[in-house]
Amino acid sequence: MFQQEAFGAIYLIDDDRKAIVETGTSWMRIESWKRCARFGLKAADIDALVVSHIHLDHAGGAGFLLPECRGPRCTCIREA
């Protein structure tokens, strides 16, 4: 966020269905996939992207991660 490469919130739900909760910033896209790979997951394994609200540190990466996934939904819980 604001040219800071390591700022944001990202969580992974690794269950029957896989989800990324909070996508962090656009700067975190590559790091997000590296972290998923630590769990043996790749973009095609992600079923959903969920963001709690539209702030760049929580949802800024959604537009960058979504096209790389196999077609998950992107859901916003609420607007801030």
KAHUMO-V598134 format. One record per residue. N is the residue number from 1. RES is the residue in three letters. SS is DSSP state (H for helix, E for strand, L for the rest). Layout:
BEGIN
n & res & ss
N & RES & SS
N & RES & SS
END
This chain:
BEGIN
n & res & ss
1 & MET & L
2 & PHE & L
3 & GLN & L
4 & GLN & L
5 & GLU & L
6 & ALA & L
7 & PHE & L
8 & GLY & L
9 & ALA & L
10 & ILE & E
11 & TYR & E
12 & LEU & E
13 & ILE & E
14 & ASP & E
15 & ASP & L
16 & ASP & L
17 & ARG & L
18 & LYS & E
19 & ALA & E
20 & ILE & E
21 & VAL & E
22 & GLU & E
23 & THR & E
24 & GLY & L
25 & THR & L
26 & SER & H
27 & TRP & H
28 & MET & H
29 & ARG & H
30 & ILE & H
31 & GLU & H
32 & SER & H
33 & TRP & H
34 & LYS & H
35 & ARG & H
36 & CYS & H
37 & ALA & H
38 & ARG & L
39 & PHE & L
40 & GLY & L
41 & LEU & L
42 & LYS & L
43 & ALA & H
44 & ALA & H
45 & ASP & H
46 & ILE & L
47 & ASP & L
48 & ALA & E
49 & LEU & E
50 & VAL & E
51 & VAL & E
52 & SER & L
53 & HIS & L
54 & ILE & L
55 & HIS & L
56 & LEU & H
57 & ASP & H
58 & HIS & H
59 & ALA & H
60 & GLY & L
61 & GLY & L
62 & ALA & H
63 & GLY & H
64 & PHE & H
65 & LEU & H
66 & LEU & H
67 & PRO & H
68 & GLU & H
69 & CYS & L
70 & ARG & L
71 & GLY & L
72 & PRO & L
73 & ARG & E
74 & CYS & E
75 & THR & E
76 & CYS & E
77 & ILE & L
78 & ARG & L
79 & GLU & L
80 & ALA & L
END
